[in-house]
């Protein structure tokens, strides 16, 4: 062992030196060189830092630097996140997205263009005018639909979600609220009143007829019976008949 090499190192180093830091790492740790000014120091890490990717070899595990436009990468030729100003697409960092794709500034990726989608139209509403369905001849009816898929930045915009058209209805008078019920109640009361009046009149008539009948019966009981006048022809004597 070189005099400048020590095996009693800290921080995951298997071998190290006072000048260069770690020279080799313990199993499963990654060796990476960090620059401090003009000097490079070896360190051992459990995972590679941003801008590096790990490679494993039988004798040593190393962290290699990603391409210049990659912020993080899986291999040198496959980026997982791009630096500012680039958009990720299929493991590559591009300044401009291919045709048919659009740049997503939120995820910094090239994504598919999404067009707006709307549902089917609803049935036409009843013909109304100023919120009423009576008291007019011409009004309007409407139908609506919902947006089921909102578009992306370069997608086709959404269409109108409501339509209105003129309509014609048979003109009819508006019935005031509660008027119909009130009229029916008044008719019912009037009918009951008429029925009661007729019943009272019939009762009075029956009572009057009964009183008249009773009066006649009383009169017949109190008046004396009249004698029948004698028959003049029967009272004539034979003599008078001869004369």
PAFIZA-601823 format. One record per residue (C-alpha): residue number from 1; x, y, z. Coordinates in steps of 0.5 Angstrom, whole numbers, plus 500, padded with zeros to 3 digits. Example, Ala and Ser with C-alpha at 12.3 -4.5 7.8 and 13.67 -1.06 7.14 Angstrom:
BEGIN
 resi east north  up
    1  525   491 516
    2  527   498 514
***
This chain:
BEGIN
 resi east north  up
    1  500   500 500
    2  503   507 498
    3  505   511 504
    4  499   516 502
    5  494   511 502
    6  490   510 508
    7  485   504 510
    8  482   507 516
    9  477   512 512
   10  471   515 514
   11  464   517 509
   12  464   510 506
   13  471   510 503
   14  475   503 502
   15  481   507 501
   16  483   514 501
   17  489   519 501
   18  489   526 505
   19  490   530 498
   20  485   526 494
   21  480   524 499
   22  477   517 497
   23  480   513 492
   24  475   507 492
   25  469   505 496
   26  465   500 500
   27  461   495 496
   28  454   498 493
   29  457   505 494
   30  458   510 488
   31  465   513 487
   32  464   520 484
   33  469   526 483
   34  467   533 486
   35  471   539 484
   36  473   544 489
   37  476   550 485
   38  482   547 482
   39  482   540 486
   40  478   534 485
   41  476   530 491
   42  473   523 491
   43  467   521 495
   44  463   515 496
   45  455   516 495
   46  449   511 496
   47  446   514 490
   48  449   519 484
   49  448   527 485
   50  443   531 480
   51  447   531 473
   52  450   524 474
   53  448   517 473
   54  451   511 476
   55  454   505 473
   56  456   498 476
   57  463   494 475
   58  466   488 478
   59  471   492 481
   60  468   499 482
   61  461   503 482
   62  462   510 478
   63  458   516 477
   64  458   519 470
   65  456   526 468
   66  450   526 464
   67  450   530 457
   68  450   538 458
   69  442   539 457
   70  440   534 462
   71  439   535 469
   72  438   528 471
   73  439   522 466
   74  438   514 467
   75  444   513 462
   76  448   518 458
   77  443   517 452
   78  437   517 456
   79  435   523 460
   80  429   523 465
   81  429   531 466
   82  432   537 462
   83  435   543 464
   84  431   550 463
   85  430   552 456
   86  429   544 454
   87  423   540 453
   88  424   532 455
   89  421   527 449
   90  423   520 449
   91  429   521 453
   92  432   527 449
   93  432   534 451
   94  430   538 445
   95  429   546 444
   96  423   545 440
   97  418   539 440
   98  416   535 434
   99  410   536 429
  100  404   534 432
  101  406   535 440
  102  406   541 444
  103  411   544 449
  104  408   543 456
  105  411   549 460
  106  409   546 467
  107  412   539 466
  108  418   541 461
  109  416   536 456
  110  413   535 449
  111  406   532 450
  112  400   530 445
  113  396   536 443
  114  389   535 446
  115  383   538 443
  116  376   540 446
  117  371   535 446
  118  363   536 448
  119  357   532 450
  120  351   531 446
  121  346   537 446
  122  340   536 451
  123  333   536 448
  124  330   543 447
  125  327   547 453
  126  320   549 453
  127  318   555 450
  128  319   561 454
  129  319   569 454
  130  321   573 460
  131  321   566 465
  132  314   565 463
  133  311   559 459
  134  304   563 457
  135  301   570 455
  136  305   570 449
  137  306   568 442
  138  313   568 440
  139  318   566 445
  140  325   562 446
  141  327   555 447
  142  334   553 449
  143  339   547 449
  144  345   546 453
  145  351   541 453
  146  357   540 457
  147  365   540 456
  148  368   533 457
  149  375   534 455
  150  378   541 456
  151  383   543 450
  152  391   543 451
  153  395   550 449
  154  395   548 442
  155  388   544 442
  156  382   546 438
  157  378   551 443
  158  371   549 446
  159  365   550 442
  160  359   554 445
  161  355   550 450
  162  348   553 449
  163  344   555 443
  164  337   559 443
  165  332   559 437
  166  325   563 436
  167  319   559 438
  168  312   560 437
  169  306   557 442
  170  299   558 442
  171  297   564 446
  172  294   563 452
  173  292   567 458
  174  296   566 464
  175  293   564 470
  176  294   568 477
  177  298   564 482
  178  292   561 487
  179  287   564 482
  180  284   557 480
  181  284   554 486
  182  280   560 489
  183  275   560 483
  184  274   553 485
  185  273   554 492
  186  268   560 491
  187  264   555 486
  188  264   550 491
  189  262   555 496
  190  256   557 492
  191  254   551 490
  192  253   549 497
  193  250   555 498
  194  245   554 493
  195  244   547 495
  196  243   549 502
  197  238   554 500
  198  234   549 496
  199  234   545 502
  200  231   550 506
  201  226   552 501
  202  223   545 500
  203  223   545 508
  204  219   551 508
  205  214   549 503
  206  213   542 506
  207  212   545 513
  208  207   550 509
  209  203   545 506
  210  203   541 512
  211  200   547 516
  212  195   548 511
  213  193   541 511
  214  192   541 519
  215  188   548 519
  216  183   545 514
  217  183   539 518
  218  181   543 524
  219  176   547 521
  220  172   541 519
  221  172   539 526
  222  169   545 529
  223  164   547 523
  224  157   544 524
  225  154   539 519
  226  149   542 515
  227  142   539 514
  228  140   537 507
  229  134   541 504
  230  128   537 503
  231  126   535 496
  232  120   539 494
  233  117   534 490
  234  117   529 495
  235  113   534 500
  236  108   535 495
  237  101   532 498
  238  096   528 493
  239  091   533 493
  240  096   539 491
  241  099   534 485
  242  091   533 483
  243  090   541 483
***
